[in-house]
Structure formats: C-alpha cells, structure tokens
Amino acid sequence: MSLHPHKEAEFTISAASAVRWPEVKAVIFDVDGTLYTQSKLRSKMLVSLLGYYALRPWRLDEMLILQRFRAEREKRHGAAGPDIENAQYAWASNNGRTPVDKIKRVVEHWMFQYPNQYLRGCTYPGTHAFFATLRQKGIKIGIYSDYKAHDKMAAMGLAADIIVSSTDPEIDHLKPAPHGLLYIADALGLAPADCLFIGDRPELDGACAEQAGMPYLIVDKQPFDSFTFYKTLEDTLATSLTTSPHE
C-alpha cells in the first residue's frame, strides 16, 4: 500500500446529488459529526456532567481532564506515532501532574462509554436507510474515525465492513494524514479513487481525502429536524444504479 499517492488538484464533490455512483465501490464514513449530530449530543452530555459533578464537587478536576484531553488532541492534527493510543493520554497529563491511569479512566467513561446511550437518538435522519441501500447495491462500507468507533457504531445500530481508528496500531497517525483511508482502501482491495469518503470537517476529513487521492463529500450543515443529506444520497444512489455493478 503506497502512502504517497499521486495527487490531483481537487477531489471534493460539490453536492450529494453530484456523486457518480457507478464509479463508487466503497463509501467510507467519518463518525463524530458525520453520522450523528454533535450539538444535540453535547447538550445531553452537559446536563449529565453538571448533574453528576454538582453532587461531587471534590471531583470537578475530572471535567478539566476532559477539556484538556480534547484540547491536546486538537493541537496535534496529523500527529504520527509511535503508540498514539497511549500517547494521547500523556499529552493531557499536564506535564505529568495528572496520573495517566486517571485520565484513561475519566476519558473512557465520559467520552467512549457514557455518551453511547444517546447516540441512536442523535443519529442523522436517513443514515440507516442509506446504509441499507449501500448494502443492497453491493457497495462496501468503511468507517474511519480519529477516535475508536466500534462501540459507537453498535450504539447507533450501524454495521460496516471495516472499522478503523487513527489510534489503531496499524494506522498510528491522526487526520489529516492519509494512512487510515489508504489502509481501508487496501483492506477492501480497492484503489482510493474507487472509494468515496464522507466527513464533516474540510480541514481534517477533506484534507485527509485529498492526501489519499480519494473523492470526498462534506456533510451539509442542516438543522437536525430538516436534515436531508443522506436521503439525497440514497435517492441518487437508488436512481443511478438500478442494478448493482459491484455484485
């Protein structure tokens, strides 16, 4: 698998209706902000966090741990290993003043486990139907997130052919480095140009796809109750491929 694909000037697709489905053999999704709305989830989590720590003010430093963990990750776009899975917790240790084991415990609970109970209700309208249509048409489904995503996918009731995180030892690079997308394409036996990546952040997901030589689409910024992005994709897919060319 080459990590230095030939670069084109532009890989972005202007709109969901512009996807050329006969050329797409796999769709790869980012997760956070792409498959579900983060604003709705954050509102629910804020209520939970405030309710929990209002009764436990002696543990308020744990909220600072969460804030620092996110902030340190945001500072390190494109970071390379070794061992990003463990390094990310050391980044948030405040120069060693906060025990890494405590950071792992707090982050695991409040970022990777507790929010999952809300994800099904925050999943964008049309997502499940679009996944089902991709399956029907024989198009592979991949997941590439900067954070681990297996439990999130299960919580949303979504399945994929391959789920990859930037912190997996096989990847060990944060977006916008292209390693995760290239790994997925290679694992599916496809060229990057045969895949479509869907994300929500042009500076990360878009740049990642550009470096991988992969067409990509950025999720439309629409209110949750009137979100039609995935319905548009499903409709264009259904009409452009009356029979699957990939089966």
PyMOL commands that set and color helices and strands:
alter all, ss='L'
color gray80, all
select helices_A, chain A and resi 16-18+21-23+38-54+57-59+61-74+84-91+100-113+116-122+127-136+150-156+179-187+192-194+202-212+224-226+229-240
alter helices_A, ss='H'
color red, helices_A
select strands_A, chain A and resi 26-29+140-145+162-165+195-199+216-218
alter strands_A, ss='S'
color yellow, strands_A
deselect
rebuild
show_as cartoon
